Every structure is written in structure tokens, then in C-alpha cells.
Amino acid sequence: MTDSAEGETWLPDPPSYPQEWMSNNVLPNGKHIVVRPIHPEDEQLYKCFMDKCTAEDIRHRFFDSMRDLPSELVTQLTHIDYLHIMAFVAVNDENGELLAISRFVAAPEGNRAEFSVITRSDWQGQGVGFLLMQVLIKYAQAKNICVMWGQINSDNSQMVRMSRELGFQITTDHSDPCCVVATLQLLSPAKSSP
Ligand SMILES: CC(C)(COP(=O)(O)OP(=O)(O)OC[C@H]1O[C@@H](n2cnc3c(N)ncnc32)[C@H](O)[C@@H]1OP(=O)(O)O)[C@@H](O)C(=O)NCCC(=O)NCCS
């Protein structure tokens, strides 16, 4: 927190950007991508990203068929605290375009976090979503989150398959017959050591 002199507007310190979670990656097909925590400037890249996502993919991610995300929502999605809310983006190393986003939002008590992920429709099937989920899980473990969970449309077989591959258990969603719930029990490094 920043002390303010009399008469000045008090502003909280901006959340510190976890630069150390940035990595360069080569996909199995040889393409180069950068994975990094989202930052506020990514707001500009969002529209282009959404324009390249099919209505079906948007529905699977947002449980809504909206074509254009309201700008307030984009601001909210890109301005995060890197603690209770975390998001990673995959960026095309060649042109800086946004290719995929994984995210979690932790409950106030901090030990359960809800995840989501979306890969640009023309970049799917190349290992980007899987990689972003792996990084998100590692980050959640580092922040001592015990359980990661997410709601998935029952017709989203791709996400159900990928979740299983990542170790999530898939169960019935008792609150919504159109969905299933994917749950992953995480052990923090401290708890997993003998
Ligand atoms: C679901 C979604 C995120 C997957 O993203 P993607 O980038 O296409 O996924 P990937 O290419 O990384 O993974 C695809 C496949 O490779 C597998 N895979 C990828 N990398 C792997 C690895 N290193 N080891 C093992 N398996 C791997 C995945 O399990 C999956 O298996 P499949 O071919 O049998 O389906 C994408 O389809 C999407 O954005 N859908 C719309 C939004 C959505 O449904 N979001 C989920 C809401 S929570």
C-alpha cells in the first residue's frame, strides 16, 4: 500500500506481475509460443481473439452465445490480482496474436478455484490448451490451492477428454443437467513432500 500525502488521492499498489511465470515453448508441430500471465494491455488483443472463435467455442467457454464481449467484461478479465484470480495467455511468437487463455478464480477462502480455458478455434488440436492448463495447475499448486474445478457442457467432449487426460475426475453436475463437473485434487509441493 502507498502512503499518501495530505490532499493526494490514495491508490493501492498495482498487483505485481509474476514475470517468472513467463516461458517460451515449442509445440509438437514445431510452432513457437510464449506462455505468460495476462496483463492489462491484452485488452487490445481480446477482440481479435474473439473474432477468431466460433460461436460454439464461445458458448462452451462462457455458457452464453454472445459474439462480442462487453468491454467492461474484457477489462475485468485482463485486470487481475494474480492471486485469487489468475490467467495465462498463449501468444504466437511470430506475430504477438493471442491464441488461448486459461484462468482460475479462487473462492474467498482461497483453497478452491474454478478454472476455464479457451483456445482460438483455428489453433485447436495443437497442444496449446493442454499446455496452458498444465501451467495453470502448477500455478494453483504453488498458491496452495487444494481443489480445482470447472463446469463443462455435457456435449463438450473435447474438454471432457482433455480434462481426464490432465487427471480431473468427471462427475454429474447436480445443479445443471446440461453440464458435468471436472474436479482435480491438488497437493501443494509442501504437502506432497515426505
Ligand atoms: C477444449 C479446448 C480448450 C482444447 O484446447 P486445444 O488447444 O484444442 O487442446 P490441445 O490441442 O492442447 O489438446 C487436444 C488433445 O491433445 C491432448 N494433449 C495435448 N497435449 C498433450 C500432452 N502433452 N499430453 C497428453 N495429451 C495431450 C489432449 O488431451 C487432447 O486430446 P484429444 O486429441 O484426444 O482430444 C478447445 O477445444 C476450446 O477452446 N474449446 C472451446 C472452449 C471450451 O470448451 N472451454 C472449456 C470450458 S471450461
The ligand as an ORCA input file, in Angstrom:
! r2SCAN-3c Opt
* xyz 0 1
  C     -11.259    -27.666    -25.067
  C     -10.175    -26.812    -25.685
  C      -9.754    -25.741    -24.691
  C      -8.970    -27.691    -26.042
  O      -7.945    -26.824    -26.494
  P      -6.860    -27.303    -27.577
  O      -5.827    -26.261    -27.640
  O      -7.540    -27.665    -28.845
  O      -6.346    -28.619    -26.884
  P      -4.970    -29.394    -27.181
  O      -4.632    -29.332    -28.610
  O      -3.959    -28.913    -26.209
  O      -5.362    -30.843    -26.762
  C      -6.088    -31.598    -27.662
  C      -5.796    -33.028    -27.443
  O      -4.455    -33.376    -27.214
  C      -4.274    -33.981    -25.912
  N      -2.981    -33.493    -25.491
  C      -2.422    -32.326    -25.868
  N      -1.192    -32.205    -25.344
  C      -0.976    -33.319    -24.620
  C       0.114    -33.786    -23.851
  N       1.235    -33.069    -23.716
  N      -0.007    -34.981    -23.233
  C      -1.130    -35.692    -23.343
  N      -2.205    -35.313    -24.079
  C      -2.118    -34.139    -24.706
  C      -5.462    -33.537    -25.187
  O      -5.849    -34.354    -24.152
  C      -6.486    -33.614    -26.319
  O      -6.772    -34.941    -26.656
  P      -7.652    -35.384    -27.917
  O      -6.823    -35.178    -29.155
  O      -7.917    -36.821    -27.687
  O      -8.856    -34.531    -27.913
  C     -10.683    -26.167    -27.011
  O     -11.307    -27.153    -27.776
  C     -11.608    -24.982    -26.784
  O     -11.172    -23.857    -26.664
  N     -12.937    -25.241    -26.761
  C     -13.898    -24.157    -26.579
  C     -13.904    -23.593    -25.186
  C     -14.126    -24.665    -24.157
  O     -14.754    -25.678    -24.407
  N     -13.628    -24.422    -22.963
  C     -13.802    -25.308    -21.841
  C     -14.726    -24.684    -20.846
  S     -14.097    -24.959    -19.240
*
